[in-house]
Amino acid sequence: MTPAIDAHVRLDTHPTHPSAVQAVLTGSQAHVALIALEAADWSAAATNVLVLTRIDHEESQ
């Protein structure tokens, strides 16, 4: 049996930009999730925090 990877991803809307999604990575092997998300065009915002933005219109203020 293949051992489980200790990487957890918590997705939520970005706290100040509702059209963006934020991923918070935890676990001893969070780098596995980090590599996968960066390959899918997520951008690093902080250590173990990535953001995916969709900019196709102006956000309301």
DSSP file (Angstrom, degrees, kcal/mol; ACC not computed):
  #  RESIDUE AA STRUCTURE BP1 BP2  ACC     N-H-->O    O-->H-N    N-H-->O    O-->H-N    TCO  KAPPA ALPHA  PHI   PSI    X-CA   Y-CA   Z-CA
    1    1 A M              0   0    0      0, 0.0     0, 0.0     0, 0.0     0, 0.0   0.000 360.0 360.0 360.0 139.1    0.0    0.0    0.0
    2    2 A T        -     0   0    0      1,-0.1     2,-0.0     0, 0.0     0, 0.0  -0.598 360.0-116.4 -76.0 131.4    1.2    3.5   -0.8
    3    3 A P        -     0   0    0      0, 0.0     2,-0.1     0, 0.0    -1,-0.1  -0.364  33.2-104.7 -68.2 150.1    1.8    5.7    2.2
    4    4 A A        -     0   0    0      1,-0.1     2,-0.5    -2,-0.0     0, 0.0  -0.399  28.6-120.6 -72.0 149.1   -0.4    8.8    2.6
    5    5 A I        -     0   0    0      2,-0.1     2,-1.6    -2,-0.1    -1,-0.1  -0.805  15.8-136.8 -90.8 130.5    1.1   12.2    1.9
    6    6 A D        +     0   0    0     -2,-0.5    23,-3.0     2,-0.0     2,-0.4  -0.586  61.2 120.8 -88.8  75.9    0.8   14.6    4.8
    7    7 A A        -     0   0    0     -2,-1.6     2,-0.4    21,-0.2    20,-0.2  -0.990  38.7-171.4-139.8 128.5   -0.3   17.7    2.9
    8    8 A H  E     -A   26   0A   0     18,-3.0    18,-2.3    -2,-0.4     2,-0.5  -0.964   5.7-161.9-125.1 138.4   -3.5   19.6    3.6
    9    9 A V  E     -A   25   0A   0     -2,-0.4     2,-0.6    16,-0.2    16,-0.2  -0.979   0.8-166.4-123.0 122.3   -5.0   22.4    1.5
   10   10 A R  E     -A   24   0A   0     14,-2.4    14,-2.4    -2,-0.5     2,-0.3  -0.945  11.9-159.9-108.2 119.1   -7.6   24.7    2.9
   11   11 A L  E     +A   23   0A   0     -2,-0.6     2,-0.3    12,-0.2    12,-0.2  -0.780  21.9 150.2-101.1 141.9   -9.4   26.8    0.3
   12   12 A D  E     -A   22   0A   0     10,-2.0    10,-3.5    -2,-0.3     2,-0.1  -0.972  50.1 -85.0-157.6 163.0  -11.3   30.0    1.0
   13   13 A T  E     -A   21   0A   0     -2,-0.3     8,-0.2     8,-0.2     6,-0.1  -0.471  58.3 -95.0 -70.2 150.5  -12.2   33.3   -0.7
   14   14 A H        -     0   0    0      6,-2.4     6,-0.2     3,-0.6    -1,-0.1  -0.424  32.2-125.4 -65.8 140.1   -9.5   35.9   -0.3
   15   15 A P  S    S+     0   0    0      0, 0.0    -1,-0.1     0, 0.0    -2,-0.1   0.767 103.8  21.0 -63.4 -26.0  -10.2   38.2    2.6
   16   16 A T  S    S+     0   0    0      1,-0.2    -2,-0.0     2,-0.0    -3,-0.0   0.515 122.4  53.9-120.1  -7.4  -10.1   41.4    0.6
   17   17 A H    >   -     0   0    0      3,-0.1     3,-2.1     1,-0.1    -3,-0.6  -0.861  60.3-168.5-129.9  98.0  -10.7   40.3   -3.0
   18   18 A P  T 3  S+     0   0    0      0, 0.0    -1,-0.1     0, 0.0    -4,-0.0   0.651  85.9  60.5 -64.6 -14.9  -13.8   38.2   -3.4
   19   19 A S  T 3  S+     0   0    0     -6,-0.1    35,-0.8     2,-0.0     2,-0.3   0.376  96.5  77.5 -92.1   6.7  -12.9   37.2   -6.9
   20   20 A A  E <   - B   0  53A   0     -3,-2.1    -6,-2.4    33,-0.2     2,-0.4  -0.844  68.9-143.8-114.7 152.1   -9.7   35.5   -5.7
   21   21 A V  E     -AB  13  52A   0     31,-2.7    31,-2.7    -2,-0.3     2,-0.4  -0.930  11.4-153.3-114.2 139.2   -9.3   32.1   -3.9
   22   22 A Q  E     -AB  12  51A   0    -10,-3.5   -10,-2.0    -2,-0.4     2,-0.5  -0.917   3.1-160.4-113.4 137.2   -6.7   31.6   -1.2
   23   23 A A  E     -AB  11  50A   0     27,-2.9    27,-2.5    -2,-0.4     2,-0.5  -0.977   1.0-163.2-117.7 126.0   -5.1   28.2   -0.4
   24   24 A V  E     -AB  10  49A   0    -14,-2.4   -14,-2.4    -2,-0.5     2,-0.4  -0.947  13.2-153.4-109.0 123.5   -3.4   27.7    3.0
   25   25 A L  E     +A    9   0A   0     23,-2.8     2,-0.3    -2,-0.5   -16,-0.2  -0.805  19.5 166.7-103.4 135.4   -1.1   24.6    3.0
   26   26 A T  E     +A    8   0A   0    -18,-2.3   -18,-3.0    -2,-0.4     3,-0.2  -0.893  26.2  74.9-137.5 168.7   -0.2   22.6    6.1
   27   27 A G  S >  S-     0   0    0     -2,-0.3     3,-1.4   -20,-0.2     4,-0.1  -0.166  85.1 -80.2 107.8 158.4    1.4   19.3    6.9
   28   28 A S  T 3  S+     0   0    0      1,-0.3     3,-0.2     2,-0.1   -21,-0.2   0.689 130.9  41.7 -68.7 -17.7    4.9   18.0    6.9
   29   29 A Q  T >> S+     0   0    0    -23,-3.0     3,-1.9    -3,-0.2     4,-0.6  -0.138  70.1 132.1-119.0  37.4    4.8   17.5    3.1
   30   30 A A  H <>  +     0   0    0     -3,-1.4     4,-2.3     1,-0.3     3,-0.3   0.756  61.7  74.5 -59.5 -24.4    3.0   20.7    2.2
   31   31 A H  H 3> S+     0   0    0      1,-0.2     4,-2.4     2,-0.2    -1,-0.3   0.787  87.7  61.2 -61.2 -26.4    5.6   21.3   -0.5
   32   32 A V  H <> S+     0   0    0     -3,-1.9     4,-1.7     2,-0.2    -1,-0.2   0.942 108.8  40.9 -64.8 -47.0    3.9   18.6   -2.6
   33   33 A A  H  X S+     0   0    0     -4,-0.6     4,-2.7    -3,-0.3     5,-0.2   0.872 112.4  57.0 -66.8 -37.4    0.7   20.6   -2.7
   34   34 A L  H  X S+     0   0    0     -4,-2.3     4,-2.6     1,-0.2     5,-0.2   0.928 107.2  47.3 -59.3 -47.2    2.7   23.8   -3.3
   35   35 A I  H  X S+     0   0    0     -4,-2.4     4,-1.8     1,-0.2    -1,-0.2   0.909 113.2  48.9 -62.1 -42.7    4.4   22.4   -6.4
   36   36 A A  H  X S+     0   0    0     -4,-1.7     4,-0.8     2,-0.2    -2,-0.2   0.917 113.4  45.5 -65.4 -43.5    1.1   21.1   -7.8
   37   37 A L  H ><>S+     0   0    0     -4,-2.7     5,-2.2     1,-0.2     3,-0.6   0.902 111.3  51.8 -69.4 -40.2   -0.7   24.5   -7.2
   38   38 A E  H ><5S+     0   0    0     -4,-2.6     3,-1.5     1,-0.2    -1,-0.2   0.869 106.3  55.4 -63.4 -34.3    2.2   26.5   -8.6
   39   39 A A  H 3<5S+     0   0    0     -4,-1.8    -1,-0.2     1,-0.3    -2,-0.2   0.754 104.1  55.3 -66.9 -23.3    2.1   24.3  -11.7
   40   40 A A  T <<5S-     0   0    0     -4,-0.8    -1,-0.3    -3,-0.6    -2,-0.2   0.095 129.0 -97.1 -96.7  21.4   -1.6   25.2  -12.1
   41   41 A D  T < 5S+     0   0    0     -3,-1.5     2,-0.2     1,-0.3    -3,-0.2   0.672  73.1 148.4  73.6  21.1   -0.8   29.0  -12.1
   42   42 A W      < -     0   0    0     -5,-2.2     2,-0.4    -8,-0.1    -1,-0.3  -0.594  40.1-135.3 -76.6 150.5   -1.4   29.7   -8.4
   43   43 A S  E     -C   51   0A   0      8,-2.8     8,-2.9    -2,-0.2     2,-0.3  -0.899  13.0-116.6-113.1 138.3    0.8   32.5   -7.1
   44   44 A A  E     +C   50   0A   0     -2,-0.4     6,-0.3     6,-0.2     3,-0.1  -0.542  32.7 171.7 -71.0 131.5    2.7   32.5   -3.7
   45   45 A A  E     -     0   0A   0      4,-3.0     2,-0.3     1,-0.5     5,-0.2   0.648  68.2 -22.3-109.7 -27.9    1.5   35.2   -1.4
   46   46 A A  E >  S-C   49   0A   0      3,-1.6     3,-2.0     0, 0.0    -1,-0.5  -0.913 100.9 -42.8-164.5-179.2    3.4   34.1    1.8
   47   47 A T  T 3  S-     0   0    0      1,-0.3     3,-0.1    -2,-0.3   -22,-0.1  -0.457 129.6  -8.0 -62.4 121.0    4.9   31.0    3.2
   48   48 A N  T 3  S+     0   0    0     -2,-0.3   -23,-2.8     1,-0.2     2,-0.4   0.728 113.3 109.0  60.5  26.3    2.5   28.2    2.5
   49   49 A V  E <   +BC  24  46A   0     -3,-2.0    -4,-3.0   -25,-0.2    -3,-1.6  -0.992  43.6 178.7-130.2 124.9   -0.2   30.6    1.2
   50   50 A L  E     -BC  23  44A   0    -27,-2.5   -27,-2.9    -2,-0.4     2,-0.4  -0.879  11.9-152.1-123.8 157.7   -1.1   30.8   -2.5
   51   51 A V  E     -BC  22  43A   0     -8,-2.9    -8,-2.8    -2,-0.3     2,-0.5  -0.986   5.8-162.9-132.3 139.5   -3.6   32.8   -4.4
   52   52 A L  E     -B   21   0A   0    -31,-2.7   -31,-2.7    -2,-0.4     2,-0.4  -0.986  19.1-168.9-119.6 119.1   -5.5   32.2   -7.6
   53   53 A T  E     -B   20   0A   0     -2,-0.5     2,-0.5   -33,-0.2   -33,-0.2  -0.825  16.3-157.7-111.7 147.7   -7.0   35.3   -9.1
   54   54 A R        -     0   0    0    -35,-0.8     2,-0.7    -2,-0.4     3,-0.2  -0.964  12.5-177.7-121.7 111.6   -9.5   35.7  -11.9
   55   55 A I        +     0   0    0     -2,-0.5     3,-0.1     1,-0.2    -2,-0.0  -0.818  37.3 120.7-115.5  92.5   -9.3   39.2  -13.4
   56   56 A D  S    S+     0   0    0     -2,-0.7     2,-0.3     1,-0.3    -1,-0.2   0.286  78.7  19.8-130.2   5.0  -12.0   39.5  -16.1
   57   57 A H  S    S-     0   0    0     -3,-0.2    -1,-0.3     0, 0.0     2,-0.3  -0.970  88.5 -88.3-162.5 163.9  -13.8   42.5  -14.7
   58   58 A E        -     0   0    0     -2,-0.3     2,-0.2    -3,-0.1    -3,-0.0  -0.612  44.5-121.7 -79.4 135.3  -13.4   45.3  -12.2
   59   59 A E        -     0   0    0     -2,-0.3     2,-0.2     1,-0.1    -1,-0.1  -0.484  26.0-112.0 -74.8 145.9  -14.3   44.5   -8.6
   60   60 A S              0   0    0     -2,-0.2    -1,-0.1     1,-0.1     0, 0.0  -0.525 360.0 360.0 -74.7 146.3  -16.9   46.6   -6.9
   61   61 A Q              0   0    0     -2,-0.2    -1,-0.1     0, 0.0    -2,-0.0   0.427 360.0 360.0 -96.5 360.0  -15.6   48.7   -4.1
